[in-house]
Amino acid sequence: MSSSYILATGTAVPPNVMSQSAALEMFQDLACVDDRQRRLAKVLFDRAKVKKRFTFVPHQSAYRWCSDPPPGVHQVAHGGPLTTAPDPIPVVVPGSSPGLSTGLRMRLYDLYAADIAIESATQAIQSSGVAPSEITHLVTVSCTGFASPGVDVRLIKSLGLPATTQRVNIGFMGCHGAVNGVRAATSVALADPAATVLVCCVELCSLHCRFQWGKDDNEKIIGNALFGDGSASLIVSSNQRHHQDNWEIVHTGSVLIEDSESELRWDIGDHGFEMILNSDIGGRIESALADWLSQWLSDLGLGFDAIDCWAVHPGGPKIISAVQESLKLTDQQLATSMDVLNRYGNMSSPTVLFILEEFRKNLQSASADAVTSEQANGPRYALMIAFGPGMVAEVALLKRNA
């Protein structure tokens, strides 16, 4: 049976940096109506274990988003007042405005998402040695915006891909979207040996910050402490091209965790998309993941001890802790996931590919944290694990030969 391979990856973030302390100050200014909310916000932001995030516009622009009167369509443009930091920062009555309408947020997505998508895709193409003219299929992944024509068309035109490039769009799948993208690309590559597939994940999570904190909204505002913007791309082909650092895509899997629909949701609201992270999400993962994953790996002739690189999507500290407890992983095995969360926040679908890229760099320098000297001359396995609304766990098993 033929195999498919990840020939190269590329990652990109927008230029604006938002420290966690600045994000907290902004949220307190715009959303917290009393001292109790301000104190609780600090606790939530501290618990997120995020040091900084990247945003497509300066985070201070949110003060304009919550201004009175509300911004209009004419203000949404490159370099326009909605995309620049105001000086001086205006005083806004906390909780007085929900910010931009979903329609205006989608206009901003259409303006900016393709920029970082093009950057990550360019890196992947250049690293792979594949010429843009050789790309036959394009898989785009995003859950934070909609536009048509959208990122896919911009990528084809900006990268010089053939006009005959066949497209697949994976939308609204949440944080595990990258695994869905890998699965789609693998199916194409195995069905057509001549295919070369570009997969591009891009998310502007900062578009969906909430600026009002209602009585029952605690589970909706956690995203303000976690999410950032980013893009990651990869090239998939059944032709290895003799790259030593290719990852072979061994298999992908998926499981719908029973009675978990209410634990993790992604709803379209009038003022952005509303992410709901229920307080019991960790318990659902902890109770269900180990038994299913153990059987899934066993069917492939492997156990947990065969996995050298645990690329666990850091949806938040609760999710990381639940996976750690369920699978009995060490802090060291999850160190790369936590490091990416600390440095970038949760970028939704691209995040697990940022983790995979870190493992690739470590393996290239022969200093991967989870690889022992006994394993150095054998195959090295990486397992991508991510979760999305449903609640669904998606996994992809990768192998790299020494």
C-alpha positions in Angstrom: 0.0 0.0 0.0 1.4 3.4 -0.9 1.9 6.2 1.7 1.5 9.9 1.8 4.0 12.3 3.3 4.2 15.8 4.8 7.0 17.3 2.7 7.3 20.6 4.6 5.5 22.9 6.9 5.3 26.7 7.2 4.0 29.0 10.0 3.1 32.7 10.2 1.7 35.1 12.7 0.5 38.7 12.1 2.9 41.6 13.2 1.0 43.0 16.2 1.9 41.5 19.7 -0.6 41.6 22.6 0.9 40.7 26.0 -1.4 38.9 28.4 -1.2 41.9 30.8 -2.3 44.3 28.0 -5.1 41.9 27.0 -6.4 41.8 30.6 -6.3 45.6 30.9 -8.3 46.0 27.7 -10.9 43.4 28.8 -11.3 45.1 32.2 -11.6 48.5 30.6 -14.2 47.4 28.0 -16.2 44.6 29.7 -15.9 44.5 33.5 -18.6 46.5 35.1 -17.5 46.1 38.8 -14.6 45.2 40.9 -15.8 41.6 41.3 -15.6 41.1 37.5 -12.2 42.8 37.4 -10.8 40.4 40.0 -12.4 37.3 38.3 -11.0 38.4 35.0 -7.5 38.6 36.4 -7.9 35.0 37.7 -9.1 33.7 34.4 -6.3 35.4 32.4 -3.6 34.2 34.8 -4.9 30.6 34.6 -4.8 30.7 30.8 -0.9 30.2 30.9 -0.5 32.6 28.0 2.3 35.1 27.9 1.6 36.8 24.6 -0.5 36.5 21.4 -0.4 37.9 17.9 -3.3 39.9 16.3 -4.0 41.1 12.8 -4.6 44.7 14.0 -3.3 46.4 17.2 -5.4 45.2 20.1 -6.1 48.8 21.1 -8.3 49.1 18.1 -11.0 47.4 20.1 -11.5 50.6 22.0 -12.8 52.1 18.7 -14.9 48.9 18.1 -16.7 49.7 21.3 -17.1 53.4 20.7 -20.3 55.4 20.6 -21.7 55.8 18.0 -21.0 52.3 16.6 -18.5 52.1 13.7 -19.9 51.9 10.2 -19.0 49.9 7.1 -17.1 52.7 5.6 -14.5 52.5 8.4 -13.5 48.9 7.6 -10.5 49.2 5.3 -6.8 48.6 5.3 -5.4 51.5 7.4 -8.8 52.7 8.3 -9.8 53.8 11.8 -11.0 50.3 12.8 -7.6 48.8 12.1 -5.3 51.2 13.9 -4.6 52.0 17.5 -6.3 55.2 18.7 -4.2 57.9 20.2 -5.1 58.8 22.9 -7.0 55.7 24.0 -10.6 56.7 24.4 -12.5 56.1 27.7 -15.3 53.6 27.1 -18.0 52.8 29.6 -17.4 49.1 30.5 -20.0 46.7 29.1 -21.8 49.5 27.2 -21.1 48.0 23.7 -20.8 44.5 22.2 -18.4 45.8 19.6 -18.6 45.2 15.9 -21.5 43.3 14.3 -20.7 39.9 12.9 -21.0 41.4 9.4 -18.2 43.9 10.0 -16.0 41.3 11.6 -16.4 39.2 8.5 -15.3 42.1 6.4 -12.2 42.3 8.5 -11.6 38.6 8.1 -11.9 39.0 4.3 -9.4 41.8 4.4 -6.7 40.2 6.5 -6.9 36.4 6.7 -5.2 35.8 3.3 -2.2 37.9 4.3 -0.8 35.4 6.8 -2.2 32.5 4.9 0.0 33.5 1.9 3.0 33.9 4.2 2.7 30.4 5.8 2.0 28.8 2.4 5.0 30.4 0.8 7.2 29.0 3.6 5.9 25.5 3.1 6.3 25.6 -0.7 9.8 26.9 -0.5 10.9 24.4 2.1 9.4 21.5 0.2 11.2 22.2 -3.0 7.9 22.0 -4.9 7.3 24.6 -7.5 3.9 26.5 -7.2 3.1 25.2 -10.7 3.2 21.6 -9.3 0.4 22.2 -6.8 -2.6 20.3 -8.0 -5.0 20.6 -5.0 -5.6 23.2 -2.3 -7.2 22.5 1.1 -8.1 25.5 3.2 -9.1 25.3 6.8 -10.7 28.0 8.9 -13.5 28.4 11.5 -13.2 32.1 12.3 -14.5 33.7 9.1 -16.4 33.3 5.9 -15.8 35.0 2.5 -16.4 33.8 -1.0 -14.4 34.2 -3.1 -12.0 33.9 -0.2 -8.6 32.8 1.0 -8.5 29.9 -1.5 -8.8 32.2 -4.5 -6.3 34.7 -3.0 -3.8 31.9 -2.4 -4.1 30.6 -6.0 -3.6 34.1 -7.5 -0.9 35.3 -5.1 1.2 32.2 -5.1 1.0 31.6 -8.8 -0.8 28.2 -8.4 -2.3 26.8 -11.6 -5.8 28.0 -12.4 -6.8 24.3 -12.6 -5.9 23.8 -8.9 -8.8 21.8 -7.3 -10.1 23.2 -4.0 -11.5 21.8 -0.8 -12.7 24.1 2.0 -12.9 22.8 5.6 -15.0 25.3 7.5 -16.2 25.7 11.1 -14.6 22.5 12.4 -12.8 24.3 15.3 -9.5 23.5 16.8 -9.1 20.1 15.2 -9.5 21.4 11.7 -5.8 20.8 10.8 -6.3 17.0 11.3 -9.3 17.2 9.0 -7.2 19.0 6.5 -4.4 16.3 6.7 -7.1 13.6 6.3 -8.5 15.3 3.1 -5.0 15.8 1.7 -4.0 12.2 2.4 -7.1 10.9 0.6 -6.3 13.0 -2.4 -2.6 12.0 -2.5 -3.4 8.3 -2.1 -6.1 8.4 -4.8 -3.9 10.3 -7.3 -0.1 9.6 -7.2 0.5 12.7 -9.3 -1.2 15.0 -6.8 0.6 17.5 -4.7 -1.6 19.1 -2.1 -1.2 22.4 -0.2 -3.0 22.5 3.1 -3.5 26.0 4.6 -5.0 26.7 8.0 -5.7 30.3 8.9 -7.6 31.8 11.9 -8.3 35.3 13.1 -9.5 34.3 16.5 -9.1 37.9 17.8 -12.1 38.9 15.7 -14.4 37.2 18.1 -13.4 38.8 21.4 -16.4 39.6 23.6 -16.8 43.0 25.2 -19.8 42.4 27.4 -19.9 40.0 30.4 -23.5 39.0 31.1 -24.7 37.1 34.2 -24.4 33.7 32.6 -21.5 34.4 30.2 -18.5 33.1 32.2 -18.0 30.2 29.8 -18.2 32.5 26.8 -15.5 35.0 27.9 -12.7 32.5 28.6 -11.7 32.8 24.9 -10.6 36.4 25.5 -7.8 35.0 27.7 -6.7 32.3 25.3 -7.1 33.0 21.6 -4.7 34.6 19.1 -4.2 34.7 15.3 -2.0 32.6 13.1 -1.6 30.4 10.1 0.1 27.1 9.3 0.5 25.3 6.0 1.9 22.0 4.8 2.6 20.1 1.6 1.3 16.6 1.2 2.3 14.1 -1.5 2.7 10.4 -2.1 6.2 11.3 -3.5 8.7 11.7 -0.7 11.2 13.7 -2.8 13.9 12.1 -0.7 13.6 14.6 2.1 15.1 13.2 5.3 12.7 15.0 7.5 9.5 13.9 5.8 6.7 12.8 8.1 4.8 9.8 6.8 1.1 10.0 7.4 0.3 6.6 8.9 -3.4 7.0 9.8 -6.0 9.4 11.1 -8.8 8.8 13.6 -11.8 10.4 15.1 -14.2 9.8 18.0 -17.4 11.6 19.1 -17.2 11.8 22.9 -20.6 10.7 24.2 -23.0 13.2 25.7 -20.6 16.1 25.2 -22.4 18.4 22.7 -22.9 21.1 25.4 -19.3 21.1 26.6 -17.7 22.7 23.6 -19.7 24.9 21.2 -19.0 27.5 18.5 -22.1 29.5 17.7 -22.6 32.4 15.3 -23.9 35.4 17.3 -24.9 38.9 16.2 -21.5 40.3 17.5 -19.0 37.6 16.5 -18.8 33.9 16.9 -19.4 32.7 20.5 -17.0 30.0 21.8 -18.4 28.1 24.8 -16.0 26.1 27.0 -18.0 24.3 29.6 -16.4 23.7 33.0 -16.8 20.0 32.6 -14.9 19.7 29.4 -11.8 18.3 31.1 -13.8 15.6 32.8 -15.3 14.4 29.5 -11.9 14.2 27.9 -10.3 12.5 30.9 -13.0 9.8 31.1 -13.2 9.0 27.4 -9.9 9.6 25.7 -7.6 6.9 27.0 -9.7 3.8 26.3 -10.5 4.9 22.7 -7.0 6.0 21.9 -5.4 2.9 23.4 -7.6 0.7 21.2 -7.0 2.8 18.1 -3.2 2.6 18.5 -3.4 -1.1 19.4 -5.1 -1.8 16.1 -2.0 -0.2 14.4 0.3 -2.4 16.5 1.4 0.4 18.8 1.1 1.5 22.4 1.4 4.9 24.1 5.1 4.1 24.8 5.8 4.2 21.0 4.9 7.9 20.7 7.9 10.1 20.8 6.2 13.4 20.1 2.9 14.2 21.7 1.5 17.2 19.7 -1.5 17.9 21.9 -3.5 20.9 20.9 -3.4 23.3 23.9 -7.0 24.4 23.9 -6.4 25.7 27.4 -4.8 24.5 30.6 -7.9 22.4 31.5 -7.7 20.5 28.2 -4.0 19.9 28.6 -4.4 18.7 32.1 -7.3 16.4 31.2 -5.2 14.8 28.4 -2.3 14.4 30.7 -4.3 12.7 33.4 -6.2 10.5 30.9 -3.1 9.3 29.1 -0.7 9.5 32.1 1.7 11.8 30.3 4.6 13.6 31.9 5.1 17.4 32.0 8.1 16.9 29.7 6.0 15.1 27.1 3.6 18.1 27.0 6.2 20.8 27.3 6.1 21.7 23.6 2.4 22.1 23.7 2.6 24.3 26.7 5.4 26.3 25.2 3.4 27.1 22.1 0.4 28.1 24.2 2.6 30.4 26.2 4.1 32.0 23.2 1.2 32.2 20.8 -2.0 31.4 22.7 -4.6 29.1 21.2 -4.8 29.9 17.5 -7.4 27.2 16.8 -6.7 25.0 13.8 -3.0 26.1 13.0 -1.9 25.5 16.6 -1.2 21.8 16.4 0.9 22.4 13.3 3.0 25.0 15.2 3.7 22.2 17.7 4.6 19.7 15.0 7.0 22.3 13.5 8.7 22.7 16.9 9.2 18.9 17.1 10.6 18.9 13.5 13.2 21.5 14.5 14.1 19.5 17.6 14.4 16.3 15.8 16.6 17.9 13.1 19.0 19.0 15.9 18.8 15.6 17.5 17.5 17.1 20.8 13.8 16.2 20.8 12.7 16.0 24.4 10.9 12.7 24.2 13.4 10.8 22.1 15.8 8.6 24.1 19.1 7.2 23.0 17.6 3.8 22.5 15.1 5.1 20.0 17.5 7.3 18.1 18.0 4.8 15.3 14.4 3.6 14.9 11.2 5.2 13.6 9.9 8.2 15.5 6.2 8.6 15.9 4.3 11.8 16.4 0.7 11.9 17.4 -1.4 15.0 16.8 -4.5 15.3 19.1 -7.0 18.1 18.9 -10.6 18.7 20.0 -13.5 20.5 18.5 -17.2 21.1 18.9 -19.3 18.0 19.2 -17.2 17.2 21.3 -14.9 15.4 18.9 -11.3 14.2 19.3 -9.3 14.0 16.1 -5.9 12.4 15.8 -3.2 11.9 13.2 -0.3 9.4 13.6 2.9 10.4 11.8 6.1 8.4 11.4 9.6 9.7 10.6 12.4 7.3 9.8 15.8 8.1 11.3 
